[in-house]
Amino acid sequence: MAVQASEISLERNLSYKLSLLTFFMGRASYDIYTSRGLTNGQWKVLSVLAAFGPMAAVEIGKHVTLDKAAISRAVRQLRELGLTDNRDRADDGRSVEVLVTAKGRRTYAAMNEEMVELQRRVFAGVSREHEQAFFGATETLLANLRELTG
């Protein structure tokens, strides 16, 4: 049943609930990337590259909530740490794409193991069905919000 605007209490306010989830999940995951000397932005960029494969830095912006300068800085810092590298794009020799190095894959895999455990703890008491429904709903919400915000 759709909620009417006059019926939205703070407990059912999507923006408020997502803000709380983001804040507490950020606090809970902080040690996972900082223990490896990474910033939140670097972790996000490395995660996108590990998930989607090599891509131009400008393409990373489609998958993270970082501005262009922060993405560029994270890409440069990850390269300096030996976690990523650049290569000429096969389809366009004038541009480069960023790829994860073997060291980057090992680092990401270790962080991912810790994130799996954290997520298991976060979803404690939630059925597998409800967990899957949550992620399905978030995909729909993201699609709707992307359309609304252009």
Beta strands, then each sheet from edge to edge (+ up, - down):
strand 1: 84-88
strand 2: 96-100
sheet 1: 1+ 2-
end
